[in-house]
Amino acid sequence: MAEFQLGQKVSVNLVGLHVAEVEFGGSTVANGVVEEIDETNKEITVRLNISFSGRQFLIVSPARVTAV
């Protein structure tokens, strides 16, 4: 996960995720900024540029994150 840095702009693959009772399909992505990197659990917290029912942060695996 060394390729990501705090504050870095990223795109998150939302396909198959359930966020605020919404399930995403197709090629759904959202842009955001890396807020936290958890090396132990291999997770990245991303603050999205949009929110779903007030939820603006997602914790995802690095495989869902792409640098912008």
N, C-alpha and C positions, 0 to 999 in steps of 0.2 A: 504494500500500500504506500510505499515511499513515493510513488508517482503523484500522489495527491498532497496538497498543502492547505492549511487553514486559510480561509478567505478566497480560495480558488473558485472561479466560476465553472460550473459543471452542468451536465445534462443527466437526468435520471430516467432510466427505463421503468415505466410504471406498469407494463403489461403483466397481468395476473395478480397485481396487488389489490388489496381492499383498503381503501382510505375513506373514512367518514361515510361508510355504507355505499361506496361507489367501487365497482370492480372495473378495472381498465383492461381493454383488449386492443387488438390491432397493433399499431406501432406508436402507442401513446408515450410521450416523453414530457418532462417538465424541466425547466431550467432553475438553477439555484446556486447557492454558495456553500462550500464545505464549512461547517461550524465545529465539528469534532471528529477526530479520528481515533477509534478504539482498536489498537493493534492486538490486544489480548483476545477480544471477541471477533476480530476482523469485521468491524462494522464502521460505517461512515454516517454521521448525522449531517443532513443537508437541509438548509433553510431554503424553502422553495420561494419562487417569485410570485406564486399564487397560493391560495389557501383553500382547503376543503372543510367547510363547516367550522372555520376558525383554526383548523389544524394546518400549521405552516411548516412544521419540521417532520422529516422522515428519517428513520434509521434503517439503512439498507446495506446490503453486501457490496463490496467494491465492484463486483461483476456487473452491477446495475448502473454504475457511475462512469461517465465519460467526460474528459476535459473538454471545455469549450474554447 
